[in-house]
Amino acid sequence: MTSGNGSGGVRWTRVATAAELMEAVRDEVPAIDVDGTLRGMPMLTLAPGVRLRGGTLVFGARGLRLTRDNTLEDVTVHCPDHEIAIGNTGGTGAGGLGTLTLRRVRTRGQVLLLAADEVRSGHIAVEGLTVEAADVRGRAARPHGFGVDALQGAFTLWNLQADPAAVITAELLDIAAGSAAEPVRGSGVFVGGHGDWAGIGDGGTVRVGLLRTGEIHTDGGIAAGTPDLISGGVFVISGARVEKVHTAGPVTTYGQNDMVLDNWGQVIDWEATAAVTSEGPSGIGFVNFGEIDRLDVRAPLTTHGVGARGFNVYEGTLRHAAFDSITTTGDGAVGVQVSKELPVLDIRGDLVTAGGIGSSLVRGVQLDLAATALSVKPGGRIGTVKVGGRIAGRGDGVVTVDVDGALDSLTAGGGISAAGRGADAVHLSGAADGRLDLSGVSITAADGRAVVRAGS
């Protein structure tokens, strides 16, 4: 081992072998600089205040365990994919983590940061994290809500404390997970607090200023037909309160029941500026069960697969939802489905579906759905729908716009069309029947009826 002064007057101790690293960790050397690739270490626990930077650490099982006020910088940690590459222990003293900082870190294996046991407070600062690969399907601890369990993420920040006074704060910047060639198995980015069996946050919270994600690829590996297990590309869980989510990189999910963007928590502003894509059956581009003030997806939202839907509001509240475009392909692949209150839906481009009847996961139950472009269910209400392009359906025997709840106004610059055999363009019933003015919208059906009102 050698020592020398670095930036900021920190005296760094350089280690070049596994033995030197284990000695430095055991002696609680405050600043450790790793030179090269080191192998053959057991799991290493950094003492409070210890900083570690540089190099590649290769572990046969678990990797690094943080305690309090630790910093990891410019380091790569490799573990078997199913192991925890970076985790934390119970903190020290009053049960706080202090500030744990991950700056330009890469891993193979999960990053799992928990508030449990003694940990009741702390701040997590991430400034660049890439989880190259992880497999979290074997984790027994899973949040439950709305009829399903949710798989943990390649990056997981989770406050498990039942006491509402237990609060973890965070700034989570530029987190990426997986690749097209090697998607992570499970969820991608998972941030949550304590929740009850119904999925309601009722205890300790995670409060995040900004959650910004990079490129994310996930495949939950969930068996076909499974009704009660899901995963998410970016997943805000009950008990999380986030001022802003920004999915700055493309988020793609590939498997059964893989949601791309999913909210069970509280988010003020959710913005996506890169593609949102689901390639698997029963996936959803964006689904809300929590509270969001404003959602703006400023990139194409696309789903492929039986029962894969574009955008759902099943529970919770959402004031304003905006999209560049929504395209779904597959039997049962609904474009937009709303069963709660949504004051404003703004789609700047097209809302297009292609498919017939197919099975899809809804609230923990596999149901047959029609590939409707816009569906307002009983009890649901949309105040204003504004579509700059067209609303189009291309399936046989389906309805392009099906309103069985309330819809106050609808405009579509490119009109509403149904191209399939025996397919109708618009069905109106419930509160919309007789009250929705469609006189300014071009409505066509190639082999069906243009507008069908209840009782007609």
Beta strands, then each sheet from edge to edge (+ up, - down):
strand 1: 2-5
strand 2: 11-15
strand 3: 31-34
strand 4: 37-41
strand 5: 44-45
strand 6: 51-53
strand 7: 56-59
strand 8: 64-66
strand 9: 71-73
strand 10: 76-78
strand 11: 84-88
strand 12: 96-108
strand 13: 110-115
strand 14: 121-133
strand 15: 144-145
strand 16: 148-150
strand 17: 153-159
strand 18: 167-177
strand 19: 187-192
strand 20: 205-218
strand 21: 229-236
strand 22: 240-247
strand 23: 251-253
strand 24: 258-263
strand 25: 266-272
strand 26: 276-278
strand 27: 284-288
strand 28: 291-304
strand 29: 309-313
strand 30: 317-329
strand 31: 336-338
strand 32: 341-347
strand 33: 351-354
strand 34: 357-362
strand 35: 365-370
strand 36: 374-376
strand 37: 381-387
strand 38: 391-393
strand 39: 399-403
strand 40: 406-412
strand 41: 416-421
strand 42: 424-428
strand 43: 443-447
strand 44: 451-453
sheet 1: 1+ 2- 3- 6- 9- 12- 10- 7- 4-
sheet 2: 1+ 2- 3- 6- 9- 12- 14- 18- 20- 22- 25- 28- 26- 23-
sheet 3: 1+ 2- 3- 6- 9- 12- 14- 18- 20- 22- 25- 28- 30- 32- 37- 40-
sheet 4: 1+ 2- 3- 6- 9- 12- 14- 18- 20- 22- 25- 28- 30- 33- 38- 41- 43-
sheet 5: 5+ 8+ 11+ 13+ 17+ 19+ 21+ 16+ 15-
sheet 6: 5+ 8+ 11+ 13+ 17+ 19+ 21+ 24+ 27+ 29+ 31+ 36+ 39+ 42+ 44+
sheet 7: 34+ 35-
end
